[in-house]
Amino acid sequence: MHLERISFFVSFAFLQILINLLNIAARRLDVDVTVENPATCEASADFSIVGVERFDRLDSKTHQRYQSNFGIGSLSPITGTYFNLSISIPGGATSSGRYPYAPTNTSYELRLDKPAKFFGLWVSRANSTSIVRFFNNLDKLFEYSVINVLERLGATRDSYKENPTYIRERADYSNSSEEFIFINTFFFEGSGYDRVQFVQGHGGSFESDNHSVGNWTRTSGRRVMAVMENE
């Protein structure tokens, strides 16, 4: 009888382990965050459709409301509106272009007219308190901090220092001690976002460029973060 009870408990414990492993295997990847190679200012993934907002047509001023077709044109299937948008010059992904920024303790927001499954952005002079948040309707889906992405690069992090376009275009100014990186966020089947917040905490500003919106068919870059369904 004693041996039978031990056998029962061992079998039950094994069954629980097997169920847990099957549950883990069945979970679906929901969000994948990757980074492009150093000196890459745009996504290298494949898309069924994608557009890029470069901000170079905007005036250099603060608290703007701006409707974007992400460079596709008046018949673009990808449209959205920026709120509380501040633009500065020169900088961003080029040495002379315009770029959006969030000053210390502020944020701005992009609201899409319909959900998408890809978002990418070029981050200039990465700041330790910059955060990107994704929503669908009122539900917060996911967020990452730029510094957390950089910390996951390990020994290769130093290769993301200096702005590559500044080096090519302005030999006198390269920001050699600061970090520049293109970050991709891929949403998988059954998920998507329709709102993005760009949040800057205390100190510095959140500078970015080349906001890219669309639907992907092949991911790209080095994975630094993955979120599974129900995590």
URHULIN-V917865 format. One record per helix or strand of 3 or more residues. SS is the DSSP state (@ for helix, = for strand). FROM is the first residue (numbers start at 1). TO is the last residue. Records with the same first field share a line. If there is no record, write none. Layout:
BEGIN
SS=FROM-TO  FROM-TO
END
This chain:
BEGIN
@=2-26  146-151  154-160  164-169
==29-35  46-53  64-68  80-91  97-102  106-116  118-124  130-136  139-145  181-187  193-200  206-218  222-228
END
